[in-house]
């Protein structure tokens, strides 16, 4: 008796049916959404949109970079059966850990000791080996780069380690040049006039801005930098951290420095007035957008890098003692 052949359903994007979660990674044909701000309005009467990167499959803008970092290693034949090593404040390592799990690869990640507890739990749930890193490991001229220094030391210690090096690897920039930038251009029908993004590894702002300025050199790019000693995960103050090798300052028109208090206050407004459950870096980006001079014809696109659900322990500090609870 001949066994019956079972025809599998297979992937169909029009039905939102996928054979592998990696098929949900964003690109021009499957972009992360733009959502207009209607109640929290930075600047004048410009149309302002947030690009919601936390709706990517692993929860942040770093899904793009992680996918490109891994594919780059594979294309160069450099991965093999090695173990990945990366320094991250959380989002890149979460995406790398998820992708590594799917390919049977191990990830060792070094993270700053101040990262939220939620991030550590997510990483360990995905099977990553997490090394929490005191900032004192780094030279005093860059006191908050301890995790990067430790990752480099680990990668150099054994041939079995493969460093993804998001701060130095041009694949990080390429991810946003080939996906984020083209998505924004297409989604705004070429009408974008301002692009705003936070400084972190700078892969997002460098890659997307490079593409957008090639389409229209008049587009203005704003980089958002935190103050030294900040508590804005994923963001870098160049006053206390080394400027990433992949950063291209020639595509930046203006840098706006935002303090923690302003960033967290705007974050709370975005939750309560727009129902956008964003992370604190989004609050910083929207606060910075409010400092630029715009006209009614302008279209601002700002990157919302991740969800605030990864930082609920941080948000306790911005809620009043009795806020949200009955007073007895």
C-alpha positions as a Markdown table, in Angstrom:
| # | Residue | x | y | z |
|---|---|---|---|---|
| 1 | Unk | 0.0 | 0.0 | 0.0 |
| 2 | Unk | 1.5 | 3.4 | -1.0 |
| 3 | Unk | 1.8 | 5.9 | 1.8 |
| 4 | Unk | -0.3 | 9.1 | 1.2 |
| 5 | Unk | 1.7 | 12.2 | 0.5 |
| 6 | Unk | 0.7 | 15.0 | 2.8 |
| 7 | Unk | 0.8 | 18.5 | 1.1 |
| 8 | Unk | 1.9 | 21.0 | 3.7 |
| 9 | Unk | 0.3 | 24.4 | 3.8 |
| 10 | Unk | 3.5 | 26.4 | 3.3 |
| 11 | Unk | 4.0 | 30.1 | 3.7 |
| 12 | Unk | 1.6 | 32.7 | 2.4 |
| 13 | Unk | 2.3 | 36.3 | 3.4 |
| 14 | Unk | -1.2 | 37.5 | 2.3 |
| 15 | Unk | -2.7 | 35.1 | 4.9 |
| 16 | Unk | 0.0 | 36.1 | 7.4 |
| 17 | Unk | 1.0 | 32.4 | 7.5 |
| 18 | Unk | 4.8 | 31.7 | 7.9 |
| 19 | Unk | 6.9 | 28.6 | 8.1 |
| 20 | Unk | 9.6 | 30.2 | 10.3 |
| 21 | Unk | 9.5 | 33.3 | 12.5 |
| 22 | Unk | 12.5 | 34.7 | 10.5 |
| 23 | Unk | 10.0 | 35.4 | 7.6 |
| 24 | Unk | 8.6 | 38.1 | 9.8 |
| 25 | Unk | 11.8 | 40.1 | 9.7 |
| 26 | Unk | 11.1 | 43.5 | 8.2 |
| 27 | Unk | 12.0 | 44.6 | 4.7 |
| 28 | Unk | 10.5 | 46.9 | 2.0 |
| 29 | Unk | 7.8 | 44.3 | 1.2 |
| 30 | Unk | 7.1 | 43.7 | 4.9 |
| 31 | Unk | 7.9 | 47.0 | 6.6 |
| 32 | Unk | 7.5 | 47.9 | 10.3 |
| 33 | Unk | 4.5 | 50.3 | 10.6 |
| 34 | Unk | 4.5 | 54.1 | 10.7 |
| 35 | Unk | 2.0 | 55.5 | 13.2 |
| 36 | Unk | 1.2 | 59.2 | 13.4 |
| 37 | Unk | 1.3 | 61.1 | 16.7 |
| 38 | Unk | -2.0 | 62.8 | 17.2 |
| 39 | Unk | -1.8 | 64.1 | 20.8 |
| 40 | Unk | 1.9 | 64.3 | 21.7 |
| 41 | Unk | 3.0 | 66.8 | 19.0 |
| 42 | Unk | 6.7 | 67.7 | 18.8 |
| 43 | Unk | 7.5 | 71.0 | 17.1 |
| 44 | Unk | 4.9 | 72.9 | 15.1 |
| 45 | Unk | 2.2 | 71.4 | 13.0 |
| 46 | Unk | 4.3 | 68.9 | 11.0 |
| 47 | Unk | 3.1 | 65.4 | 10.5 |
| 48 | Unk | 5.1 | 63.3 | 12.9 |
| 49 | Unk | 5.3 | 59.5 | 12.6 |
| 50 | Unk | 6.9 | 56.9 | 14.8 |
| 51 | Unk | 8.4 | 53.8 | 13.1 |
| 52 | Unk | 7.4 | 51.1 | 15.5 |
| 53 | Unk | 10.4 | 48.8 | 15.5 |
| 54 | Unk | 9.1 | 46.9 | 18.5 |
| 55 | Unk | 6.6 | 45.2 | 16.3 |
| 56 | Unk | 9.5 | 43.3 | 14.7 |
| 57 | Unk | 9.5 | 39.5 | 15.6 |
| 58 | Unk | 12.1 | 39.8 | 18.4 |
| 59 | Unk | 10.9 | 43.1 | 19.6 |
| 60 | Unk | 13.3 | 45.9 | 18.5 |
| 61 | Unk | 15.1 | 47.7 | 15.7 |
| 62 | Unk | 18.1 | 45.5 | 16.4 |
| 63 | Unk | 16.3 | 42.5 | 14.7 |
| 64 | Unk | 17.5 | 44.0 | 11.4 |
| 65 | Unk | 21.1 | 44.4 | 12.5 |
| 66 | Unk | 21.3 | 40.9 | 14.1 |
| 67 | Unk | 20.0 | 39.3 | 10.9 |
| 68 | Unk | 22.5 | 41.1 | 8.8 |
| 69 | Unk | 25.4 | 40.4 | 11.2 |
| 70 | Unk | 24.7 | 36.7 | 11.1 |
| 71 | Unk | 24.1 | 36.5 | 7.4 |
| 72 | Unk | 27.4 | 38.4 | 6.9 |
| 73 | Unk | 29.3 | 35.9 | 8.9 |
| 74 | Unk | 27.7 | 33.0 | 7.0 |
| 75 | Unk | 28.4 | 34.7 | 3.6 |
| 76 | Unk | 32.1 | 35.1 | 4.5 |
| 77 | Unk | 32.2 | 31.5 | 5.8 |
| 78 | Unk | 33.3 | 32.8 | 9.1 |
| 79 | Unk | 30.7 | 31.3 | 11.4 |
| 80 | Unk | 31.0 | 27.5 | 11.1 |
| 81 | Unk | 30.4 | 25.8 | 14.4 |
| 82 | Unk | 31.7 | 28.8 | 16.4 |
| 83 | Unk | 30.1 | 30.5 | 19.3 |
| 84 | Unk | 28.9 | 34.1 | 18.9 |
| 85 | Unk | 30.2 | 36.9 | 21.2 |
| 86 | Unk | 28.6 | 40.3 | 21.3 |
| 87 | Unk | 28.4 | 43.3 | 23.6 |
| 88 | Unk | 25.0 | 44.8 | 24.0 |
| 89 | Unk | 22.7 | 46.7 | 26.2 |
| 90 | Unk | 20.1 | 44.1 | 25.4 |
| 91 | Unk | 18.2 | 44.4 | 22.1 |
| 92 | Unk | 20.9 | 43.2 | 19.7 |
| 93 | Unk | 21.7 | 40.3 | 22.0 |
| 94 | Unk | 18.1 | 39.4 | 22.3 |
| 95 | Unk | 17.7 | 39.3 | 18.5 |
| 96 | Unk | 21.0 | 37.4 | 18.1 |
| 97 | Unk | 20.0 | 34.9 | 20.8 |
| 98 | Unk | 16.7 | 34.2 | 19.1 |
| 99 | Unk | 18.3 | 33.8 | 15.7 |
| 100 | Unk | 21.2 | 31.7 | 17.1 |
| 101 | Unk | 18.6 | 29.4 | 18.8 |
| 102 | Unk | 17.0 | 28.8 | 15.4 |
| 103 | Unk | 20.4 | 27.8 | 13.9 |
| 104 | Unk | 21.7 | 25.8 | 16.8 |
| 105 | Unk | 24.4 | 28.4 | 17.6 |
| 106 | Unk | 25.4 | 29.5 | 21.1 |
| 107 | Unk | 25.6 | 33.2 | 22.1 |
| 108 | Unk | 27.7 | 34.7 | 24.8 |
| 109 | Unk | 26.8 | 38.3 | 25.5 |
| 110 | Unk | 28.4 | 40.9 | 27.7 |
| 111 | Unk | 26.0 | 43.5 | 29.1 |
| 112 | Unk | 26.4 | 46.6 | 31.2 |
| 113 | Unk | 25.6 | 45.8 | 34.9 |
| 114 | Unk | 22.9 | 48.5 | 34.9 |
| 115 | Unk | 20.6 | 46.8 | 32.2 |
| 116 | Unk | 17.1 | 46.1 | 33.4 |
| 117 | Unk | 16.4 | 42.8 | 35.0 |
| 118 | Unk | 13.8 | 42.0 | 32.3 |
| 119 | Unk | 16.5 | 42.0 | 29.7 |
| 120 | Unk | 18.7 | 39.5 | 31.6 |
| 121 | Unk | 15.7 | 37.2 | 32.0 |
| 122 | Unk | 14.8 | 37.3 | 28.3 |
| 123 | Unk | 18.3 | 36.6 | 27.3 |
| 124 | Unk | 18.6 | 33.6 | 29.6 |
| 125 | Unk | 15.2 | 32.3 | 28.5 |
| 126 | Unk | 16.6 | 32.3 | 24.9 |
| 127 | Unk | 19.6 | 30.3 | 26.1 |
| 128 | Unk | 22.2 | 33.0 | 25.9 |
| 129 | Unk | 25.1 | 33.0 | 28.3 |
| 130 | Unk | 25.0 | 36.4 | 30.0 |
| 131 | Unk | 28.1 | 38.2 | 31.5 |
| 132 | Unk | 27.1 | 41.3 | 33.5 |
| 133 | Unk | 29.9 | 43.7 | 33.2 |
| 134 | Unk | 31.1 | 46.5 | 35.5 |
| 135 | Unk | 31.9 | 49.7 | 33.7 |
| 136 | Unk | 35.2 | 49.8 | 35.5 |
| 137 | Unk | 36.6 | 47.2 | 33.1 |
| 138 | Unk | 37.1 | 50.0 | 30.5 |
| 139 | Unk | 39.7 | 52.7 | 30.4 |
| 140 | Unk | 38.7 | 55.9 | 32.2 |
| 141 | Unk | 38.3 | 57.9 | 29.0 |
| 142 | Unk | 35.3 | 55.7 | 28.0 |
| 143 | Unk | 34.0 | 54.6 | 31.4 |
| 144 | Unk | 30.8 | 53.1 | 30.1 |
| 145 | Unk | 32.3 | 50.8 | 27.5 |
| 146 | Unk | 33.2 | 47.9 | 29.9 |
| 147 | Unk | 30.9 | 45.4 | 28.1 |
| 148 | Unk | 32.5 | 46.1 | 24.8 |
| 149 | Unk | 36.0 | 45.7 | 26.2 |
| 150 | Unk | 35.1 | 42.4 | 27.8 |
| 151 | Unk | 33.5 | 41.1 | 24.5 |
| 152 | Unk | 36.7 | 42.0 | 22.6 |
| 153 | Unk | 38.8 | 40.2 | 25.2 |
| 154 | Unk | 36.6 | 37.1 | 25.0 |
| 155 | Unk | 36.6 | 37.0 | 21.2 |
| 156 | Unk | 40.4 | 37.2 | 21.2 |
| 157 | Unk | 40.8 | 34.5 | 23.8 |
| 158 | Unk | 39.8 | 31.5 | 21.7 |
| 159 | Unk | 39.4 | 30.4 | 18.0 |
| 160 | Unk | 36.0 | 29.1 | 18.8 |
| 161 | Unk | 34.5 | 32.5 | 19.3 |
| 162 | Unk | 33.0 | 34.6 | 16.5 |
| 163 | Unk | 32.6 | 38.3 | 17.2 |
| 164 | Unk | 29.7 | 40.0 | 15.5 |
| 165 | Unk | 31.0 | 43.5 | 16.5 |
| 166 | Unk | 27.9 | 45.6 | 16.0 |
| 167 | Unk | 29.9 | 48.8 | 16.7 |
| 168 | Unk | 32.4 | 48.1 | 14.0 |
| 169 | Unk | 30.7 | 45.8 | 11.5 |
| 170 | Unk | 29.4 | 47.6 | 8.3 |
| 171 | Unk | 26.7 | 44.9 | 8.1 |
| 172 | Unk | 25.0 | 46.8 | 10.8 |
| 173 | Unk | 24.8 | 49.9 | 8.6 |
| 174 | Unk | 23.9 | 47.8 | 5.5 |
| 175 | Unk | 20.9 | 46.5 | 7.3 |
| 176 | Unk | 19.4 | 49.9 | 7.6 |
| 177 | Unk | 20.6 | 51.2 | 4.2 |
| 178 | Unk | 18.9 | 48.2 | 2.5 |
| 179 | Unk | 15.7 | 48.0 | 4.7 |
| 180 | Unk | 14.9 | 50.9 | 7.1 |
| 181 | Unk | 15.8 | 53.7 | 4.8 |
| 182 | Unk | 13.9 | 52.3 | 1.7 |
| 183 | Unk | 10.9 | 51.5 | 3.9 |
| 184 | Unk | 10.6 | 55.1 | 5.2 |
| 185 | Unk | 11.0 | 56.5 | 1.7 |
| 186 | Unk | 8.3 | 54.2 | 0.3 |
| 187 | Unk | 5.9 | 54.6 | 3.3 |
| 188 | Unk | 6.0 | 58.4 | 3.1 |
| 189 | Unk | 5.8 | 58.4 | -0.7 |
| 190 | Unk | 9.0 | 60.3 | -0.7 |
| 191 | Unk | 7.6 | 63.1 | 1.4 |
| 192 | Unk | 9.8 | 62.6 | 4.5 |
| 193 | Unk | 11.7 | 65.8 | 5.3 |
| 194 | Unk | 13.1 | 65.0 | 8.8 |
| 195 | Unk | 14.6 | 61.8 | 10.1 |
| 196 | Unk | 15.2 | 61.4 | 13.9 |
| 197 | Unk | 17.0 | 58.6 | 15.6 |
| 198 | Unk | 18.9 | 57.9 | 18.8 |
| 199 | Unk | 22.7 | 57.4 | 19.0 |
| 200 | Unk | 23.5 | 53.9 | 20.0 |
| 201 | Unk | 25.7 | 51.7 | 17.8 |
| 202 | Unk | 24.7 | 54.3 | 15.2 |
| 203 | Unk | 24.0 | 51.7 | 12.6 |
| 204 | Unk | 20.3 | 52.7 | 12.3 |
| 205 | Unk | 20.9 | 56.5 | 11.8 |
| 206 | Unk | 24.0 | 56.0 | 9.6 |
| 207 | Unk | 22.4 | 53.5 | 7.2 |
| 208 | Unk | 18.9 | 54.9 | 7.0 |
| 209 | Unk | 20.1 | 58.5 | 6.7 |
| 210 | Unk | 22.7 | 57.6 | 4.0 |
| 211 | Unk | 19.9 | 56.0 | 1.9 |
| 212 | Unk | 17.4 | 58.9 | 2.5 |
| 213 | Unk | 19.9 | 61.6 | 1.6 |
| 214 | Unk | 20.7 | 59.8 | -1.6 |
| 215 | Unk | 17.0 | 60.1 | -2.5 |
| 216 | Unk | 16.7 | 63.7 | -1.4 |
| 217 | Unk | 19.7 | 65.6 | -0.1 |
| 218 | Unk | 17.4 | 68.2 | 1.5 |
| 219 | Unk | 16.2 | 65.7 | 4.1 |
| 220 | Unk | 17.4 | 66.7 | 7.5 |
| 221 | Unk | 18.8 | 64.1 | 10.0 |
| 222 | Unk | 18.7 | 64.6 | 13.7 |
| 223 | Unk | 20.8 | 62.4 | 16.0 |
| 224 | Unk | 19.6 | 62.2 | 19.7 |
| 225 | Unk | 22.3 | 61.9 | 22.4 |
| 226 | Unk | 21.7 | 61.3 | 26.1 |
| 227 | Unk | 23.4 | 63.2 | 28.9 |
| 228 | Unk | 26.5 | 61.6 | 30.6 |
| 229 | Unk | 25.4 | 59.3 | 33.4 |
| 230 | Unk | 22.0 | 58.7 | 31.7 |
| 231 | Unk | 19.6 | 55.8 | 32.3 |
| 232 | Unk | 18.3 | 55.5 | 28.7 |
| 233 | Unk | 19.0 | 51.9 | 27.6 |
| 234 | Unk | 20.4 | 51.4 | 24.2 |
| 235 | Unk | 21.6 | 55.1 | 23.8 |
| 236 | Unk | 25.2 | 56.4 | 23.9 |
| 237 | Unk | 26.6 | 59.6 | 25.2 |
| 238 | Unk | 29.8 | 60.2 | 23.2 |
| 239 | Unk | 31.0 | 62.2 | 26.2 |
| 240 | Unk | 31.5 | 58.9 | 28.1 |
| 241 | Unk | 31.5 | 56.3 | 25.4 |
| 242 | Unk | 33.7 | 55.8 | 22.3 |
| 243 | Unk | 32.1 | 56.9 | 19.1 |
| 244 | Unk | 31.4 | 53.7 | 17.1 |
| 245 | Unk | 33.7 | 53.1 | 14.1 |
| 246 | Unk | 30.6 | 52.7 | 11.8 |
| 247 | Unk | 29.3 | 56.2 | 12.6 |
| 248 | Unk | 29.2 | 58.6 | 9.7 |
| 249 | Unk | 28.9 | 62.2 | 11.0 |
| 250 | Unk | 28.6 | 63.5 | 7.4 |
| 251 | Unk | 24.9 | 62.4 | 7.3 |
| 252 | Unk | 24.0 | 64.2 | 10.5 |
| 253 | Unk | 22.6 | 67.7 | 10.3 |
| 254 | Unk | 22.1 | 68.3 | 14.0 |
| 255 | Unk | 22.6 | 66.5 | 17.4 |
| 256 | Unk | 20.1 | 67.2 | 20.2 |
| 257 | Unk | 21.0 | 66.2 | 23.8 |
| 258 | Unk | 18.1 | 65.0 | 25.9 |
| 259 | Unk | 18.1 | 64.5 | 29.7 |
| 260 | Unk | 16.6 | 61.6 | 31.5 |
| 261 | Unk | 13.7 | 63.6 | 33.1 |
| 262 | Unk | 12.5 | 64.9 | 29.7 |
| 263 | Unk | 12.8 | 61.5 | 28.1 |
| 264 | Unk | 10.9 | 59.7 | 30.7 |
| 265 | Unk | 8.2 | 62.3 | 30.9 |
| 266 | Unk | 7.6 | 62.1 | 27.2 |
| 267 | Unk | 7.6 | 58.3 | 27.4 |
| 268 | Unk | 4.8 | 58.5 | 29.9 |
| 269 | Unk | 2.9 | 60.9 | 27.7 |
| 270 | Unk | 3.2 | 58.5 | 24.7 |
| 271 | Unk | 1.8 | 55.7 | 26.8 |
| 272 | Unk | -1.1 | 57.7 | 28.2 |
| 273 | Unk | -2.1 | 60.0 | 25.3 |
| 274 | Unk | -1.2 | 57.8 | 22.3 |
| 275 | Unk | -1.5 | 54.3 | 23.8 |
| 276 | Unk | 2.0 | 53.6 | 22.4 |
| 277 | Unk | 3.8 | 51.4 | 24.9 |
| 278 | Unk | 7.3 | 52.6 | 23.9 |
| 279 | Unk | 10.7 | 52.4 | 25.6 |
| 280 | Unk | 12.5 | 55.4 | 27.1 |
| 281 | Unk | 14.7 | 55.9 | 24.0 |
| 282 | Unk | 11.5 | 56.7 | 22.1 |
| 283 | Unk | 10.6 | 59.3 | 24.7 |
| 284 | Unk | 14.1 | 60.9 | 24.1 |
| 285 | Unk | 13.6 | 60.9 | 20.3 |
| 286 | Unk | 10.2 | 62.5 | 20.5 |
| 287 | Unk | 11.5 | 65.1 | 23.0 |
| 288 | Unk | 14.3 | 65.9 | 20.6 |
| 289 | Unk | 11.9 | 66.2 | 17.7 |
| 290 | Unk | 10.1 | 68.9 | 19.7 |
| 291 | Unk | 13.2 | 71.0 | 19.5 |
| 292 | Unk | 13.5 | 71.3 | 15.8 |
| 293 | Unk | 11.9 | 74.1 | 13.7 |
| 294 | Unk | 9.3 | 72.6 | 11.3 |
| 295 | Unk | 6.6 | 73.9 | 9.0 |
| 296 | Unk | 3.1 | 72.4 | 8.3 |
| 297 | Unk | 4.5 | 70.9 | 5.1 |
| 298 | Unk | 7.1 | 68.8 | 7.0 |
| 299 | Unk | 6.9 | 65.1 | 7.5 |
| 300 | Unk | 9.0 | 63.8 | 10.5 |
| 301 | Unk | 9.8 | 60.1 | 10.9 |
| 302 | Unk | 11.4 | 59.1 | 14.2 |
| 303 | Unk | 12.6 | 55.6 | 15.2 |
| 304 | Unk | 10.8 | 53.9 | 18.1 |
| 305 | Unk | 13.4 | 51.4 | 18.8 |
| 306 | Unk | 11.7 | 49.1 | 21.3 |
| 307 | Unk | 8.8 | 48.5 | 23.7 |
| 308 | Unk | 8.5 | 49.8 | 27.2 |
| 309 | Unk | 7.5 | 46.4 | 28.4 |
| 310 | Unk | 11.3 | 45.6 | 28.6 |
| 311 | Unk | 11.8 | 48.5 | 31.1 |
| 312 | Unk | 8.9 | 48.2 | 33.6 |
| 313 | Unk | 11.3 | 48.1 | 36.5 |
| 314 | Unk | 12.7 | 51.5 | 35.4 |
| 315 | Unk | 9.2 | 53.0 | 35.1 |
| 316 | Unk | 8.5 | 52.5 | 38.8 |
| 317 | Unk | 10.6 | 55.6 | 39.5 |
| 318 | Unk | 8.4 | 57.9 | 37.3 |
| 319 | Unk | 5.1 | 56.8 | 38.8 |
| 320 | Unk | 3.8 | 58.7 | 41.9 |
| 321 | Unk | 3.7 | 56.8 | 45.1 |
| 322 | Unk | 0.0 | 56.2 | 44.9 |
| 323 | Unk | -0.4 | 56.6 | 41.1 |
| 324 | Unk | -2.6 | 53.8 | 39.7 |
| 325 | Unk | -3.5 | 52.5 | 43.2 |
| 326 | Unk | -6.3 | 53.3 | 45.5 |
| 327 | Unk | -5.3 | 55.5 | 48.4 |
| 328 | Unk | -6.6 | 53.9 | 51.7 |
